[in-house]
Amino acid sequence: MTVSRTARVAPALLLGLAGCGPPPEYPPDLAFPARADRLVLRVPTAQPAGPTDPGPLDAVLAGLDARGGKTLDPAAAPPEAREALARFLAETFGTPAAPTVAADGAADLGLTPDRLAEGGRLYRRSCQHCHGLAGDGQGPSGLYVTPRPRDYRRGAFKFVSSGDGGKPRRDDLRRTIRDGLKGTAMPSFALLPDDRRELMADFVVYLGLRGEVEYRTVAAVLADDGDGTDGDPTGFARDRLADIFAAWRRAEDAPPGPPPPADDPDAVRRGYELFTAAGKTDCLSCHEDFGRKPTYRYDVWGTAARPKELTEPGYKGGDRPENLYHRIRHGIQPVGMPAHPTLTDSQIWDLVRFVRALPYPRELPDDIRAKVYAPEFRVSGFEFRVPPDLPQPEGLRHRSPG
């Protein structure tokens, strides 16, 4: 049975906005679980056959090695190393009921115990059912929504404007929590007061810090050429925490980016030429047939992702020109969309204008529209022919045969 997108999103939306009164407390004796699922160090270069099936990820991740990827099983780490790391995580990050970050600079990121405790309660009520207790994206609801909720423990985020190793600026987190992600089960929390959304953002940063320290330390312990922590997982974890803190601070200090230029009637044509220029942007290598061909690829979490179908309106990370500028300038690193640091700002804005016009044939120059939207197309097995002198109605979309 096929479940509609609305049916998938509605339960999460209701859960996310439900609840009156103070959010629930975590039990005081509850601890974060040690990571048990496989670490994805390298994904296969071969394309996935299709989207990742709903359900637990154990078998999916275990199958990556046979396809040319590389994963590690945390259970293979020596018990003494796992115990030392568990002590460090507990001492540094506390528990769900009493979260803390025992590190210099924590307050600069808003990670104080009182803010984290309140953010954790909000997270438990509105986020945990999808994103999981430890932020693994495998909560009871998260296992069965498509695309899957974000796993924060890798410290990687898709929709960022900083260009600094995938760490988002606070404005990026605010936007995602406020607006949600279109076409996914991530709802908008625009009805919550600003200060509540800020607390939720604090807790997301907290889970990302804790999870990334654990990920990088376990991966070092299991390094192919011996223990990469030199027998000191606690010291290694402490150093990694300092590194990760520095990356978050650099992201927050990154400039927001240039404002859109004035309208230019030739921008769409220049953007099309850049988009289709082999060896310069290579956009068509992923967005084949302008994204209409369902070409999947692996993301850093080991699940299948599909590049955006650009002839459809709506973007998960926001529709504003500024949002698309950052997607093109900085890429979407976790899913392999490359950054374009050598393009000028003017070239980036030309690409933005083109992709924003793509879903609306009347906004394309006649010759470009003819290349993007062929006069013959098929829908559900029926073939249609559009007379060349008949303007295409807005929203008309070409589907490749098959």
C-alpha positions in Angstrom: 0.0 0.0 0.0 1.3 3.4 -0.9 1.1 6.0 1.9 0.7 9.6 0.7 3.1 12.3 1.7 0.3 14.0 3.7 -0.4 10.9 5.6 3.3 10.5 6.5 3.7 14.1 7.6 0.4 14.6 9.5 1.2 12.3 12.5 4.6 14.0 13.1 3.0 17.4 12.8 0.4 16.5 15.4 2.9 15.0 17.7 5.3 17.9 17.3 2.7 20.6 18.2 0.7 18.6 20.7 0.9 19.1 24.5 -0.2 21.7 26.9 1.4 22.8 30.1 5.1 22.2 31.1 7.0 19.6 29.0 7.7 16.2 30.6 10.8 15.6 32.7 13.4 12.9 31.9 13.7 10.3 34.7 16.7 11.2 36.9 18.3 7.8 36.6 18.1 7.7 32.8 21.5 7.6 31.0 22.3 8.1 27.3 23.0 4.7 25.7 26.4 3.9 24.4 26.4 3.9 20.6 25.6 0.4 19.3 24.9 1.0 15.6 27.6 0.8 13.0 29.8 3.9 12.2 29.8 4.8 8.5 33.4 5.8 7.5 33.0 5.6 3.8 29.9 5.1 1.6 30.0 3.0 -1.6 30.7 4.8 -4.9 28.1 2.7 -6.6 24.6 4.2 -6.7 21.9 2.8 -4.5 19.1 1.0 -6.4 16.5 3.1 -4.8 15.4 4.8 -1.6 16.3 3.2 1.8 13.4 1.1 3.0 11.7 2.1 6.3 12.6 0.3 9.5 15.8 -0.4 11.5 19.0 0.5 9.8 21.2 -2.4 11.1 21.0 -4.5 8.0 21.3 -1.5 5.7 24.5 -0.3 7.3 25.9 -3.8 7.5 25.4 -4.2 3.8 27.5 -1.2 2.8 30.8 -3.0 3.1 29.9 -5.5 0.5 29.1 -2.6 -1.9 32.5 -0.9 -1.4 31.8 1.1 1.7 33.4 0.9 5.1 31.7 0.6 8.4 32.8 -0.2 11.9 31.0 -2.0 14.7 31.4 -0.2 18.1 31.1 -3.6 19.9 34.5 -4.5 18.5 36.2 -1.7 20.6 38.1 -3.0 23.7 35.9 -2.9 26.8 38.4 -0.7 28.7 38.3 1.9 25.9 34.5 1.8 25.8 34.4 2.2 29.6 36.8 5.2 29.6 34.8 6.9 26.8 31.5 6.3 28.7 33.0 7.9 31.8 34.2 10.9 29.8 30.8 11.4 28.1 28.9 11.1 31.4 31.3 13.6 33.2 31.3 16.0 30.3 27.7 15.9 29.0 25.7 14.7 32.0 22.4 12.8 31.5 19.1 13.6 29.7 17.6 14.9 33.0 20.8 16.9 33.9 22.5 17.8 30.6 25.7 19.9 30.7 28.8 20.7 28.7 31.8 20.8 30.9 34.1 22.6 28.5 35.4 26.1 28.0 33.2 28.2 25.8 30.0 26.3 26.4 28.2 29.4 27.6 29.2 31.2 24.4 27.0 28.8 22.4 24.1 29.0 24.9 24.9 25.6 26.4 24.4 26.3 30.0 22.8 23.6 32.3 19.6 25.5 32.9 19.0 26.2 29.1 19.9 22.6 28.2 17.6 21.1 30.9 14.6 23.1 29.5 15.6 22.5 25.9 15.8 18.8 26.7 12.3 18.8 28.1 11.0 20.5 24.9 13.0 18.0 22.8 11.5 15.1 24.7 8.0 16.3 24.0 8.3 17.4 20.4 11.4 15.8 18.8 12.5 12.6 20.5 9.8 10.4 18.9 11.6 11.0 15.5 15.2 12.0 16.4 15.7 9.5 19.3 16.9 10.0 22.8 20.6 10.4 21.8 19.8 12.2 18.5 20.3 9.2 16.3 17.3 9.8 14.1 15.9 6.4 15.0 13.1 7.2 17.3 10.0 5.1 17.2 8.4 7.3 14.6 11.6 8.2 12.8 12.2 4.6 11.7 9.1 4.8 9.4 9.2 8.2 7.8 10.8 9.1 4.5 13.2 10.8 4.3 14.6 9.8 7.6 15.0 12.3 10.4 18.5 13.8 10.9 21.1 11.8 12.9 22.9 14.6 14.8 25.7 12.3 16.1 27.8 12.8 13.0 27.9 16.5 13.6 26.8 17.0 9.9 23.9 19.2 8.8 22.6 19.6 5.3 21.2 23.2 5.1 23.9 25.5 6.3 25.1 29.0 5.4 28.5 29.0 7.0 30.5 26.8 4.6 32.5 25.6 7.6 32.6 21.8 7.6 28.8 21.4 7.7 28.3 23.3 11.0 25.2 25.5 10.8 25.0 29.1 12.0 22.4 29.7 14.7 20.2 31.3 12.0 20.2 28.0 10.1 18.9 26.1 13.1 16.3 28.8 13.8 15.0 28.6 10.2 14.8 24.8 10.2 12.9 24.7 13.5 10.6 27.6 12.7 9.8 26.6 9.1 10.3 22.8 9.1 11.5 21.0 6.0 9.1 20.9 3.1 8.3 17.4 1.8 9.5 15.7 5.0 8.0 14.8 8.3 9.9 17.7 10.0 7.1 20.1 11.0 7.1 23.8 11.4 7.3 25.0 15.0 6.4 28.6 14.1 3.6 28.6 16.7 6.1 28.2 19.5 7.6 31.4 21.1 11.0 32.4 19.9 12.7 31.6 23.2 11.3 28.1 23.1 12.7 27.5 19.7 16.1 28.8 20.8 16.1 26.3 23.6 15.4 23.5 21.2 18.3 24.7 19.0 20.5 24.6 22.1 19.7 21.0 22.7 20.3 20.1 19.0 23.8 21.6 19.3 24.3 19.7 22.5 23.3 16.3 21.0 25.5 17.0 18.0 28.5 17.8 20.2 28.1 14.7 22.3 27.4 12.4 19.4 30.3 13.6 17.3 32.8 13.2 20.1 31.6 9.7 20.6 31.7 8.9 16.9 35.2 10.2 16.3 36.6 8.6 19.4 35.2 5.1 18.7 36.4 5.4 15.1 39.9 6.3 16.3 39.9 3.3 18.7 39.0 1.0 15.8 41.5 2.5 13.3 43.0 0.0 10.8 46.5 0.8 11.8 46.0 0.4 15.5 44.5 2.5 18.3 44.3 6.0 16.9 43.9 7.4 20.4 47.4 6.2 21.4 45.8 4.3 24.3 44.2 7.5 25.7 40.6 7.6 24.6 39.7 10.2 27.3 42.4 12.6 26.1 41.5 12.0 22.5 37.9 12.7 23.2 38.8 15.9 25.1 40.9 17.2 22.2 38.1 16.4 19.7 35.6 18.3 21.8 37.8 21.4 21.6 38.1 21.0 17.8 34.4 20.6 17.4 33.7 23.6 19.6 36.0 25.7 17.5 34.2 24.6 14.3 30.8 25.7 15.8 32.2 29.0 16.8 33.7 29.6 13.3 30.3 28.8 11.8 28.6 31.3 14.0 31.1 34.0 13.1 30.7 33.4 9.3 29.1 36.2 7.3 25.5 35.7 6.2 26.3 36.1 2.5 25.6 38.8 -0.1 22.1 40.1 -0.8 20.4 39.2 -4.1 21.2 41.7 -6.9 18.6 43.6 -8.8 16.5 41.8 -11.4 18.3 41.1 -14.7 16.3 39.8 -17.7 19.3 37.9 -18.9 20.1 36.1 -15.6 18.0 33.0 -16.4 19.8 32.5 -19.7 23.2 32.8 -18.1 22.2 30.5 -15.3 21.0 27.9 -17.8 24.4 28.1 -19.6 26.2 27.6 -16.3 24.0 24.8 -15.2 24.6 22.8 -18.4 28.3 23.6 -18.8 30.2 20.4 -18.6 33.4 20.7 -16.6 32.4 24.0 -15.0 29.5 23.2 -12.6 28.6 19.7 -13.7 25.1 20.2 -12.3 23.6 17.8 -14.8 25.8 14.9 -13.6 23.5 14.7 -10.5 20.4 16.6 -11.5 20.1 14.5 -14.7 17.2 15.7 -17.0 17.0 18.7 -14.5 16.4 16.2 -11.7 13.5 14.3 -13.3 15.6 11.1 -13.5 15.6 9.4 -10.1 19.3 9.0 -9.6 20.0 8.1 -6.0 23.3 8.4 -4.1 24.5 7.6 -0.6 24.7 10.3 2.1 27.2 10.2 4.9 24.8 8.4 7.1 24.7 5.4 4.7 21.2 5.9 3.5 20.0 6.8 0.0 19.3 10.4 -1.0 17.9 11.7 -4.3 19.0 15.0 -5.8 16.3 17.6 -6.1 13.8 17.4 -9.0 14.3 21.0 -10.1 11.2 21.1 -12.3 9.1 20.8 -9.1 8.6 23.9 -6.9 9.6 23.8 -3.2 12.9 23.2 -1.4 13.4 21.4 1.9 15.9 24.0 3.1 13.9 27.0 2.1 12.7 28.7 -1.1 14.2 32.2 -0.6 17.0 33.2 -3.0 19.4 33.5 -0.1 18.7 29.8 0.8 19.6 28.6 -2.7 22.6 30.9 -2.9 24.1 29.0 0.1 23.2 25.6 -1.3 25.1 26.4 -4.5 28.0 28.3 -2.9 28.7 25.9 0.0 27.1 22.7 -1.4 25.2 20.2 0.7 28.2 18.2 2.0 26.5 15.3 3.7 24.8 14.2 0.5 27.8 14.9 -1.8 26.5 18.1 -3.5 29.8 20.0 -4.1 30.5 23.5 -3.1 31.4 26.0 -5.9 34.0 28.3 -4.3 35.4 29.5 -7.7 32.2 30.9 -9.1 31.6 34.6 -8.6 28.7 35.9 -6.7 27.1 37.0 -9.9 27.4 33.5 -11.4 25.8 32.0 -8.2 22.9 34.4 -8.5 22.4 33.6 -12.2 22.2 29.9 -11.2 19.7 30.8 -8.5 17.5 32.7 -10.9 17.6 29.8 -13.3 16.6 27.0 -10.8 13.9 29.3 -9.4 12.4 29.7 -12.8 12.7 26.0 -13.8 9.3 24.9 -12.4 7.5 27.6 -14.3 7.9 27.3 -18.1 6.6 30.8 -18.8 9.5 32.2 -16.9 12.1 30.6 -19.2 13.2 32.1 -22.5 11.5 30.3 -25.4 14.5 28.4 -26.7 15.5 27.3 -23.2 11.9 26.2 -22.4 11.9 24.1 -25.6 15.1 22.3 -24.3 13.7 21.7 -20.8 10.1 21.0 -21.6 9.9 18.9 -24.8 6.8 19.4 -27.0 6.1 15.7 -26.7 5.8 14.1 -23.2 4.1 11.2 -21.5 2.1 11.1 -18.3 0.9 7.7 -16.9 1.4 6.0 -20.3 -0.5 8.6 -22.3 1.3 10.6 -24.9 0.6 14.3 -25.4 1.8 16.7 -28.1 1.8 20.5 -27.5 1.5 22.6 -30.6 4.6 24.8 -31.0 2.6 28.0 -31.1 0.6 27.2 -28.0 2.0 28.8 -24.8 2.5 26.3 -22.1 0.3 26.9 -19.0 2.2 27.6 -15.8 3.1 24.4 -13.9 3.1 22.2 -17.0 5.8 19.6 -16.5 7.6 17.3 -18.9 8.1 13.7 -17.8 10.6 11.6 -19.5 9.1 8.5 -21.2 9.1 5.4 -19.2 
